[in-house]
Amino acid sequence: MQTDISFVTDGTLAVVTLAQAKKQLRIEDDFTDEDELIQSYIDASVELSEKFIGGHILPKIMTIKADAFQNPLVFEAFPLKEVTSIKYFDADGVEQTLESSEYVLTKDSEKVFRIRFKNDLPATFKRYDAVTYEIKVGMATVPTPIKQAVKLQVSDMYERREDRVEVVRTASASLLRPYKKY
């Protein structure tokens, strides 16, 4: 049974840089008083965009922990790049790494994948994190419409700094819609 799923951004890609956001907002580069605030708007906009499309824009390492092997392991991830490692604690409690030749990754749909194991699986030590799967997810490059959607959301947050009735961001939603996976 899966016991934990976490995501860590690898920091190799920025959807929109602070300089790009400031240009969108028509703020001079040398005005730095609100840089932290603008960066928080960028971060929030990227997260909103990821939730809207149902996937990961920024490259991340997805870690799935389980108390034992599951064959197959079924999980959702979009877009998926690769399985980087499968580690487990053997019956003696020693951490081992499963060779990539021992499993195959198959795709059920745009978001659903399976890791199938080819041979009998080794016994694992009794612990909540007996097996750890590390999987790379996220986009290799960010399409221009997604960048523009993030810029529009940043502009909206910057211009309207108060809480208000939910606003439908039709322009940004329209830009993101082709990347949405259900």
N, CA, C and O of each residue as an XYZ file, in Angstrom:
728
protein
N       0.835     -1.169      0.000
C       0.000      0.000      0.000
C       0.893      1.249      0.000
O       1.905      1.298      0.699
N       0.505      2.256     -0.793
C       1.243      3.515     -0.826
C       1.045      4.244      0.495
O      -0.077      4.362      0.988
N       2.139      4.731      1.061
C       2.059      5.413      2.348
C       2.344      6.906      2.254
O       1.971      7.667      3.146
N       3.008      7.332      1.168
C       3.329      8.749      1.032
C       3.666      9.065     -0.422
O       4.305      8.267     -1.107
N       3.231     10.237     -0.884
C       3.607     10.742     -2.200
C       4.020     12.186     -2.006
O       3.285     12.977     -1.415
N       5.202     12.528     -2.506
C       5.680     13.907     -2.376
C       6.321     14.360     -3.682
O       6.712     13.546     -4.520
N       6.419     15.678     -3.834
C       7.001     16.283     -5.029
C       8.018     17.322     -4.584
O       7.749     18.117     -3.683
N       9.180     17.317     -5.214
C      10.197     18.324     -4.955
C      10.599     18.911     -6.294
O      11.029     18.189     -7.194
N      10.457     20.233     -6.426
C      10.845     20.916     -7.654
C      12.355     20.880     -7.762
O      13.067     21.141     -6.793
N      12.842     20.549     -8.965
C      14.296     20.434     -9.103
C      14.982     21.761     -9.417
O      16.212     21.819     -9.446
N      14.222     22.821     -9.650
C      14.798     24.153     -9.812
C      15.531     24.405    -11.116
O      16.256     25.394    -11.221
N      15.370     23.553    -12.107
C      16.096     23.718    -13.366
C      15.357     24.573    -14.382
O      15.922     24.911    -15.422
N      14.119     24.928    -14.110
C      13.319     25.637    -15.101
C      12.446     26.667    -14.405
O      11.838     26.381    -13.374
N      12.388     27.859    -14.970
C      11.471     28.893    -14.478
C      10.427     29.118    -15.554
O      10.764     29.300    -16.724
N       9.172     29.106    -15.167
C       8.101     29.356    -16.134
C       8.184     30.807    -16.577
O       8.194     31.101    -17.772
N       8.241     31.706    -15.613
C       8.373     33.139    -15.855
C       9.398     33.665    -14.852
O       9.280     33.415    -13.652
N      10.389     34.383    -15.336
C      11.388     34.959    -14.433
C      10.848     36.241    -13.815
O       9.862     36.809    -14.284
N      11.506     36.681    -12.764
C      11.126     37.935    -12.122
C      11.252     39.089    -13.118
O      10.396     39.973    -13.151
N      12.299     39.087    -13.919
C      12.500     40.146    -14.917
C      11.367     40.157    -15.943
O      10.891     41.224    -16.332
N      10.936     38.976    -16.380
C       9.823     38.898    -17.345
C       8.525     39.391    -16.725
O       7.742     40.079    -17.380
N       8.296     39.042    -15.468
C       7.077     39.491    -14.786
C       7.097     41.011    -14.610
O       6.077     41.672    -14.804
N       8.249     41.563    -14.244
C       8.342     43.013    -14.074
C       8.118     43.727    -15.410
O       7.512     44.799    -15.439
N       8.591     43.155    -16.495
C       8.349     43.749    -17.813
C       6.852     43.726    -18.128
O       6.308     44.702    -18.645
N       6.185     42.600    -17.812
C       4.740     42.486    -18.012
C       3.991     43.546    -17.200
O       2.998     44.112    -17.659
N       4.483     43.801    -15.994
C       3.835     44.762    -15.093
C       4.277     46.206    -15.356
O       3.800     47.134    -14.702
N       5.181     46.388    -16.306
C       5.731     47.706    -16.643
C       6.427     48.358    -15.438
O       6.234     49.535    -15.136
N       7.245     47.536    -14.767
C       8.016     47.994    -13.617
C       9.488     48.009    -14.034
O       9.980     47.052    -14.632
N      10.180     49.093    -13.716
C      11.601     49.224    -14.041
C      12.409     48.156    -13.305
O      12.101     47.806    -12.165
N      13.447     47.643    -13.971
C      14.299     46.608    -13.381
C      14.953     47.052    -12.072
O      15.127     46.245    -11.158
N      15.314     48.336    -11.981
C      16.024     48.803    -10.795
C      15.097     49.057     -9.596
O      15.581     49.324     -8.497
N      13.775     48.979     -9.793
C      12.830     49.093     -8.677
C      12.668     47.702     -8.068
O      12.059     46.820     -8.674
N      13.209     47.513     -6.884
C      13.253     46.180     -6.275
C      12.398     46.049     -5.013
O      12.383     44.990     -4.385
N      11.695     47.101     -4.642
C      10.913     47.090     -3.398
C       9.878     45.967     -3.352
O       9.589     45.444     -2.275
N       9.321     45.591     -4.487
C       8.250     44.596     -4.514
C       8.673     43.269     -5.152
O       7.817     42.460     -5.510
N       9.950     43.042     -5.294
C      10.430     41.811     -5.934
C       9.925     40.551     -5.233
O       9.504     39.597     -5.887
N       9.970     40.551     -3.911
C       9.512     39.385     -3.150
C       8.012     39.145     -3.370
O       7.573     38.005     -3.528
N       7.249     40.215     -3.378
C       5.811     40.123     -3.610
C       5.521     39.586     -5.019
O       4.689     38.696     -5.191
N       6.209     40.130     -6.012
C       6.003     39.691     -7.399
C       6.398     38.229     -7.552
O       5.712     37.472     -8.239
N       7.494     37.822     -6.921
C       7.905     36.413     -6.990
C       6.837     35.507     -6.372
O       6.586     34.409     -6.870
N       6.210     35.969     -5.288
C       5.145     35.155     -4.677
C       3.953     35.032     -5.626
O       3.295     33.992     -5.653
N       3.669     36.075     -6.400
C       2.606     36.014     -7.404
C       2.969     35.035     -8.519
O       2.110     34.298     -9.003
N       4.230     35.026     -8.924
C       4.678     34.072     -9.948
C       4.482     32.650     -9.437
O       3.913     31.808    -10.132
N       4.954     32.384     -8.221
C       4.847     31.038     -7.639
C       3.386     30.599     -7.528
O       3.045     29.465     -7.866
N       2.531     31.503     -7.053
C       1.107     31.176     -6.916
C       0.474     30.927     -8.286
O      -0.341     30.017     -8.436
N       0.843     31.721     -9.274
C       0.281     31.563    -10.622
C       0.695     30.240    -11.251
O      -0.116     29.583    -11.904
N       1.939     29.850    -11.060
C       2.394     28.553    -11.589
C       1.619     27.428    -10.920
O       1.174     26.497    -11.591
N       1.454     27.505     -9.604
C       0.705     26.470     -8.885
C      -0.751     26.419     -9.345
O      -1.297     25.334     -9.544
N      -1.383     27.579     -9.515
C      -2.760     27.619    -10.028
C      -2.844     26.999    -11.426
O      -3.777     26.255    -11.729
N      -1.876     27.309    -12.255
C      -1.862     26.774    -13.620
C      -1.682     25.260    -13.614
O      -2.325     24.555    -14.392
N      -0.815     24.759    -12.744
C      -0.629     23.308    -12.640
C      -1.918     22.631    -12.180
O      -2.291     21.579    -12.700
N      -2.582     23.223    -11.227
C      -3.854     22.638    -10.758
C      -4.904     22.680    -11.864
O      -5.687     21.741    -12.005
N      -4.930     23.748    -12.644
C      -5.905     23.866    -13.733
C      -5.674     22.795    -14.803
O      -6.627     22.163    -15.259
N      -4.418     22.589    -15.207
C      -4.155     21.606    -16.269
C      -4.128     20.172    -15.738
O      -4.179     19.220    -16.517
N      -4.047     20.018    -14.431
C      -4.014     18.675    -13.854
C      -2.682     17.988    -14.062
O      -2.620     16.765    -14.188
N      -1.616     18.771    -14.097
C      -0.295     18.195    -14.316
C       0.796     19.105    -13.779
O       0.536     20.083    -13.078
N       2.017     18.753    -14.128
C       3.181     19.467    -13.613
C       3.843     20.244    -14.739
O       4.220     19.680    -15.766
N       3.975     21.536    -14.531
C       4.683     22.379    -15.480
C       6.167     22.350    -15.127
O       7.010     22.055    -15.974
N       6.472     22.653    -13.891
C       7.871     22.643    -13.439
C       8.390     21.218    -13.309
O       7.652     20.332    -12.879
N       9.657     20.980    -13.675
C      10.241     19.648    -13.464
C      10.316     19.349    -11.968
O      10.740     20.185    -11.171
N       9.897     18.147    -11.610
C       9.880     17.728    -10.207
C      10.304     16.270    -10.098
O      10.245     15.502    -11.058
N      10.727     15.926     -8.908
C      10.942     14.519     -8.570
C       9.744     14.103     -7.729
O       9.498     14.648     -6.653
N       9.007     13.129     -8.242
C       7.864     12.564     -7.526
C       8.380     11.341     -6.764
O       8.981     10.442     -7.353
N       8.145     11.315     -5.468
C       8.573     10.187     -4.648
C       7.340      9.485     -4.106
O       6.507     10.093     -3.434
N       7.238      8.202     -4.406
C       6.145      7.376     -3.883
C       6.757      6.377     -2.920
O       7.667      5.630     -3.280
N       6.258      6.368     -1.703
C       6.717      5.391     -0.700
C       5.599      4.390     -0.464
O       4.417      4.736     -0.461
N       5.999      3.143     -0.268
C       5.025      2.079     -0.029
C       5.581      1.103      1.012
O       6.792      0.991      1.202
N       4.666      0.407      1.675
C       5.103     -0.546      2.695
C       5.507     -1.891      2.106
O       6.032     -2.747      2.819
N       5.266     -2.086      0.803
C       5.660     -3.314      0.103
C       5.551     -3.053     -1.397
O       4.963     -2.057     -1.819
N       6.108     -3.935     -2.185
C       5.952     -3.828     -3.633
C       4.504     -4.069     -4.029
O       3.805     -4.876     -3.416
N       4.067     -3.367     -5.050
C       2.770     -3.622     -5.668
C       3.053     -3.970     -7.126
O       3.827     -3.279     -7.790
N       2.439     -5.023     -7.619
C       2.655     -5.394     -9.009
C       1.328     -5.566     -9.711
O       0.650     -6.574     -9.510
N       0.941     -4.606    -10.529
C       1.689     -3.405    -10.909
C       1.432     -2.269     -9.935
O       0.452     -2.274     -9.189
N       2.340     -1.286     -9.957
C       2.107     -0.037     -9.244
C       1.434      0.895    -10.236
O       2.002      1.205    -11.283
N       0.229      1.341     -9.916
C      -0.522      2.253    -10.778
C      -0.486      3.626    -10.133
O      -0.756      3.769     -8.941
N      -0.147      4.649    -10.936
C      -0.069      6.007    -10.399
C      -0.376      7.023    -11.490
O      -0.301      6.727    -12.682
N      -0.726      8.234    -11.045
C      -0.999      9.335    -11.968
C       0.171     10.297    -11.966
O       0.703     10.649    -10.913
N       0.563     10.714    -13.153
C       1.607     11.725    -13.303
C       1.514     12.280    -14.715
O       1.345     11.529    -15.676
N       1.625     13.611    -14.839
C       1.595     14.204    -16.167
C       2.375     15.501    -16.158
O       2.197     16.308    -15.246
N       3.218     15.728    -17.121
C       3.800     14.730    -18.004
C       4.905     13.963    -17.288
O       5.629     14.520    -16.464
N       5.024     12.695    -17.609
C       6.023     11.829    -16.994
C       7.258     11.793    -17.878
O       7.148     11.658    -19.097
N       8.431     11.913    -17.273
C       9.681     11.836    -18.027
C      10.295     10.447    -17.930
O      10.546      9.800    -18.947
N      10.538      9.985    -16.688
C      11.172      8.684    -16.516
C      11.107      8.233    -15.059
O      10.914      9.035    -14.146
N      11.272      6.942    -14.874
C      11.460      6.387    -13.537
C      12.961      6.440    -13.286
O      13.732      5.810    -14.009
N      13.379      7.186    -12.271
C      14.812      7.326    -12.033
C      15.368      6.223    -11.137
O      16.514      5.807    -11.306
N      14.566      5.745    -10.184
C      15.039      4.643     -9.351
C      13.892      4.004     -8.583
O      12.865      4.624     -8.309
N      14.111      2.744     -8.250
C      13.229      2.023     -7.328
C      14.149      1.402     -6.291
O      14.964      0.532     -6.600
N      14.004      1.864     -5.054
C      14.836      1.361     -3.962
C      13.936      0.658     -2.956
O      12.756      0.983     -2.819
N      14.510     -0.305     -2.260
C      13.741     -1.048     -1.260
C      14.668     -1.525     -0.159
O      15.880     -1.649     -0.338
N      14.055     -1.788      0.986
C      14.784     -2.386      2.105
C      14.521     -3.880      2.061
O      13.375     -4.317      2.169
N      15.577     -4.662      1.903
C      15.418     -6.117      1.813
C      15.018     -6.698      3.167
O      14.895     -5.964      4.148
N      14.818     -8.003      3.220
C      14.337     -8.667      4.435
C      15.246     -8.425      5.635
O      14.808     -8.532      6.780
N      16.526     -8.097      5.370
C      17.476     -7.819      6.456
C      17.542     -6.338      6.822
O      18.297     -5.955      7.715
N      16.762     -5.506      6.144
C      16.751     -4.078      6.434
C      17.833     -3.290      5.719
O      18.100     -2.140      6.067
N      18.459     -3.904      4.715
C      19.512     -3.234      3.955
C      18.902     -2.639      2.688
O      18.178     -3.321      1.963
N      19.196     -1.360      2.423
C      18.632     -0.708      1.235
C      19.285     -1.240     -0.033
O      20.507     -1.357     -0.126
N      18.442     -1.556     -1.000
C      18.874     -2.084     -2.295
C      18.237     -1.247     -3.395
O      17.233     -0.573     -3.163
N      18.818     -1.287     -4.590
C      18.244     -0.618     -5.754
C      17.889     -1.675     -6.786
O      18.717     -2.509     -7.153
N      16.660     -1.630     -7.245
C      16.194     -2.569     -8.258
C      16.721     -2.125     -9.620
O      16.620     -0.950     -9.972
N      17.275     -3.045    -10.374
C      17.789     -2.740    -11.711
C      16.635     -2.362    -12.632
O      15.550     -2.936    -12.535
N      16.860     -1.407    -13.518
C      15.800     -0.963    -14.437
C      15.364     -2.071    -15.397
O      14.268     -2.011    -15.954
N      16.200     -3.064    -15.591
C      15.824     -4.200    -16.452
C      14.795     -5.106    -15.783
O      14.245     -5.996    -16.433
N      14.527     -4.894    -14.498
C      13.598     -5.731    -13.739
C      12.147     -5.252    -13.822
O      11.243     -5.920    -13.320
N      11.922     -4.093    -14.458
C      10.562     -3.565    -14.543
C      10.362     -2.855    -15.872
O      11.316     -2.512    -16.569
N       9.098     -2.645    -16.198
C       8.744     -1.916    -17.407
C       7.672     -0.888    -17.049
O       6.784     -1.152    -16.238
N       7.771      0.276    -17.664
C       6.799      1.345    -17.461
C       5.843      1.334    -18.639
O       6.273      1.385    -19.792
N       4.540      1.267    -18.355
C       3.534      1.313    -19.415
C       2.572      2.465    -19.150
O       2.422      2.926    -18.018
N       1.931      2.912    -20.211
C       1.036      4.066    -20.152
C      -0.393      3.601    -20.384
O      -0.694      3.004    -21.417
N      -1.284      3.875    -19.418
C      -2.706      3.554    -19.574
C      -3.446      4.687    -20.274
O      -4.341      4.450    -21.086
N      -3.058      5.936    -19.945
C      -3.671      7.123    -20.536
C      -2.658      8.250    -20.428
O      -1.514      8.021    -20.038
N      -3.068      9.464    -20.771
C      -2.156     10.608    -20.686
C      -1.625     10.826    -19.273
O      -0.527     11.354    -19.093
N      -2.408     10.416    -18.266
C      -2.019     10.674    -16.882
C      -1.769      9.423    -16.043
O      -1.201      9.524    -14.956
N      -2.172      8.263    -16.511
C      -2.089      7.058    -15.688
C      -1.025      6.112    -16.244
O      -1.019      5.779    -17.429
N      -0.124      5.689    -15.348
C       0.983      4.820    -15.721
C       1.028      3.614    -14.804
O       0.457      3.614    -13.714
N       1.726      2.578    -15.277
C       1.920      1.365    -14.487
C       3.380      0.973    -14.532
O       4.019      1.029    -15.583
N       3.903      0.576    -13.386
C       5.210     -0.059    -13.327
C       4.936     -1.528    -13.080
O       4.420     -1.911    -12.029
N       5.288     -2.350    -14.065
C       5.110     -3.804    -13.956
C       6.472     -4.455    -13.751
O       7.455     -4.111    -14.408
N       6.501     -5.385    -12.838
C       7.740     -6.073    -12.537
C       7.793     -7.391    -13.310
O       6.797     -8.110    -13.391
N       8.950     -7.701    -13.872
C       9.104     -8.854    -14.759
C       9.277    -10.173    -14.000
O       8.832    -11.221    -14.469
N       9.905    -10.123    -12.859
C      10.226    -11.346    -12.114
C       9.587    -11.309    -10.729
O       8.912    -10.348    -10.360
N       9.818    -12.377     -9.976
C       9.353    -12.394     -8.598
C      10.027    -11.261     -7.839
O      11.212    -10.981     -8.024
N       9.253    -10.622     -6.992
C       9.770     -9.491     -6.233
C      10.424     -9.950     -4.938
O       9.970    -10.907     -4.310
N      11.483     -9.268     -4.545
C      12.144     -9.670     -3.296
C      11.293     -9.328     -2.075
O      10.453     -8.430     -2.119
N      11.520    -10.047     -1.005
C      10.842     -9.759      0.259
C      11.370     -8.433      0.795
O      12.540     -8.097      0.612
N      10.499     -7.693      1.453
C      10.918     -6.400      2.003
C      10.814     -6.405      3.518
O      10.060     -7.177      4.110
N      11.588     -5.527      4.121
C      11.572     -5.318      5.559
C      10.249     -4.666      5.935
O       9.715     -3.877      5.154
N       9.710     -4.972      7.097
C       8.436     -4.380      7.523
C       8.669     -2.958      8.007
O       9.191     -2.727      9.097
N       8.268     -2.010      7.165
C       8.326     -0.594      7.504
C       7.455      0.162      6.513
O       7.173     -0.338      5.424
N       7.027      1.366      6.886
C       6.094      2.115      6.033
C       6.734      2.547      4.709
O       6.031      2.746      3.718
N       8.051      2.692      4.692
C       8.750      3.126      3.483
C       9.670      2.029      2.952
O      10.812      2.294      2.579
N       9.168      0.810      2.922
C       9.977     -0.322      2.482
C      10.389     -0.189      1.023
O      11.458     -0.665      0.643
N       9.561      0.451      0.197
C       9.861      0.640     -1.220
C       9.705      2.124     -1.548
O       8.715      2.747     -1.166
N      10.680      2.683     -2.251
C      10.642      4.086     -2.660
C      10.846      4.175     -4.171
O      11.864      3.736     -4.706
N       9.852      4.756     -4.842
C       9.905      4.975     -6.285
C      10.219      6.450     -6.514
O       9.554      7.313     -5.942
N      11.219      6.755     -7.339
C      11.507      8.140     -7.712
C      11.255      8.290     -9.200
O      11.789      7.542    -10.019
N      10.421      9.282     -9.534
C       9.951      9.462    -10.906
C      10.081     10.933    -11.276
O       9.664     11.804    -10.512
N      10.656     11.219    -12.442
C      10.745     12.596    -12.923
C       9.465     12.942    -13.670
O       9.023     12.203    -14.550
N       8.876     14.079    -13.302
C       7.679     14.583    -13.974
C       7.919     16.051    -14.339
O       8.855     16.678    -13.843
N       7.073     16.581    -15.199
C       7.157     17.982    -15.558
C       7.531     18.179    -17.011
O       7.890     17.233    -17.712
N       7.443     19.405    -17.446
C       7.705     19.739    -18.842
C       9.190     20.018    -19.055
O       9.852     20.606    -18.201
N       9.699     19.588    -20.204
C      11.093     19.868    -20.555
C      11.260     21.338    -20.927
O      12.244     21.975    -20.550
N      10.299     21.866    -21.662
C      10.243     23.292    -21.988
C       8.804     23.749    -21.793
O       7.866     22.978    -21.993
N       8.641     24.988    -21.406
C       7.301     25.503    -21.145
C       6.773     26.174    -22.409
O       7.401     27.097    -22.928
N       5.625     25.719    -22.908
C       5.039     26.346    -24.096
C       4.690     27.815    -23.841
O       4.334     28.196    -22.725
N       4.797     28.620    -24.876
C       4.520     30.053    -24.780
C       3.130     30.363    -24.223
O       3.015     31.276    -23.406
N       2.055     29.647    -24.623
C       0.735     29.966    -24.042
C       0.688     29.802    -22.517
O      -0.014     30.554    -21.843
N       1.418     28.840    -21.972
C       1.440     28.658    -20.519
C       2.183     29.818    -19.867
O       1.749     30.335    -18.837
N       3.298     30.228    -20.462
C       4.030     31.387    -19.927
C       3.134     32.625    -19.925
O       3.103     33.377    -18.950
N       2.410     32.829    -21.019
C       1.541     34.004    -21.107
C       0.408     33.933    -20.086
O       0.043     34.951    -19.497
N      -0.149     32.750    -19.871
C      -1.207     32.591    -18.866
C      -0.688     32.963    -17.477
O      -1.379     33.636    -16.713
N       0.524     32.525    -17.155
C       1.115     32.865    -15.855
C       1.316     34.376    -15.752
O       1.035     34.962    -14.707
N       1.794     35.009    -16.811
C       1.977     36.466    -16.787
C       0.645     37.188    -16.575
O       0.583     38.156    -15.817
N      -0.409     36.730    -17.229
C      -1.725     37.351    -17.047
C      -2.212     37.205    -15.608
O      -2.778     38.139    -15.041
N      -1.991     36.034    -15.023
C      -2.402     35.820    -13.635
C      -1.596     36.694    -12.678
O      -2.139     37.236    -11.716
N      -0.289     36.828    -12.951
C       0.557     37.693    -12.115
C       0.046     39.132    -12.198
O      -0.052     39.819    -11.182
N      -0.277     39.583    -13.412
C      -0.803     40.944    -13.594
C      -2.082     41.149    -12.803
O      -2.263     42.180    -12.156
N      -2.964     40.168    -12.858
C      -4.232     40.275    -12.135
C      -3.992     40.360    -10.625
O      -4.609     41.181     -9.947
N      -3.109     39.525    -10.102
C      -2.817     39.545     -8.667
C      -2.172     40.870     -8.256
O      -2.479     41.411     -7.194
N      -1.302     41.375     -9.078
C      -0.598     42.621     -8.763
C      -1.552     43.813     -8.762
O      -1.472     44.677     -7.889
N      -2.446     43.855     -9.735
C      -3.376     44.982     -9.862
C      -4.491     44.938     -8.826
O      -4.971     45.984     -8.391
N      -4.906     43.749     -8.429
C      -6.030     43.593     -7.490
C      -5.518     42.871     -6.245
O      -5.603     41.646     -6.155
N      -5.004     43.608     -5.318
C      -4.337     43.026     -4.146
C      -5.268     42.709     -2.996
O      -4.808     42.282     -1.937
N      -6.540     42.903     -3.170
C      -7.488     42.626     -2.090
C      -8.255     41.336     -2.394
O      -8.302     40.870     -3.532
N      -8.848     40.783     -1.351
C      -9.689     39.600     -1.523
C     -10.991     40.048     -2.186
O     -11.514     41.125     -1.898
N     -11.491     39.219     -3.058
C     -12.709     39.592     -3.780
C     -13.446     38.340     -4.203
O     -12.952     37.224     -4.042
N     -14.620     38.537     -4.739
C     -15.373     37.417     -5.276
C     -14.521     36.771     -6.364
O     -13.836     37.461     -7.119
N     -14.569     35.462     -6.435
C     -13.736     34.754     -7.403
C     -13.953     35.297     -8.810
O     -15.078     35.487     -9.272
N     -12.848     35.532     -9.452
C     -12.869     36.069    -10.804
C     -12.519     34.939    -11.767
O     -11.574     34.186    -11.532
N     -13.270     34.826    -12.831
C     -12.958     33.841    -13.860
C     -11.933     34.470    -14.781
O     -12.218     35.466    -15.446
N     -10.754     33.901    -14.823
C      -9.695     34.425    -15.677
C      -9.827     33.790    -17.053
O      -9.121     32.833    -17.372
N     -10.705     34.308    -17.843
C     -11.005     33.672    -19.129
C      -9.815     33.649    -20.076
O      -9.605     32.646    -20.759
N      -9.039     34.707    -20.138
C      -7.891     34.728    -21.050
C      -6.850     33.696    -20.627
O      -6.369     32.934    -21.465
N      -6.494     33.655    -19.346
C      -5.493     32.685    -18.904
C      -6.043     31.262    -18.987
O      -5.314     30.344    -19.362
N      -7.304     31.068    -18.647
C      -7.909     29.730    -18.758
C      -7.931     29.268    -20.208
O      -7.692     28.096    -20.497
N      -8.218     30.188    -21.114
C      -8.229     29.835    -22.542
C      -6.840     29.424    -23.021
O      -6.708     28.507    -23.831
N      -5.814     30.095    -22.526
C      -4.446     29.744    -22.903
C      -4.028     28.385    -22.339
O      -3.273     27.648    -22.972
N      -4.523     28.062    -21.149
C      -4.149     26.807    -20.489
C      -4.975     25.604    -20.951
O      -4.504     24.468    -20.896
N      -6.195     25.852    -21.402
C      -7.135     24.770    -21.711
C      -6.568     23.674    -22.628
O      -6.834     22.500    -22.368
N      -5.807     23.986    -23.678
C      -5.286     22.903    -24.541
C      -4.340     21.943    -23.828
O      -4.104     20.836    -24.312
N      -3.796     22.352    -22.685
C      -2.843     21.513    -21.946
C      -3.509     20.743    -20.818
O      -2.854     19.965    -20.124
N      -4.806     20.955    -20.633
C      -5.544     20.321    -19.540
C      -5.745     18.841    -19.835
O      -6.128     18.459    -20.940
N      -5.481     18.019    -18.829
C      -5.687     16.573    -18.932
C      -6.680     16.145    -17.848
O      -6.564     16.534    -16.686
N      -7.629     15.356    -18.248
C      -8.693     14.927    -17.328
C      -8.427     13.549    -16.801
O      -9.216     13.026    -16.015
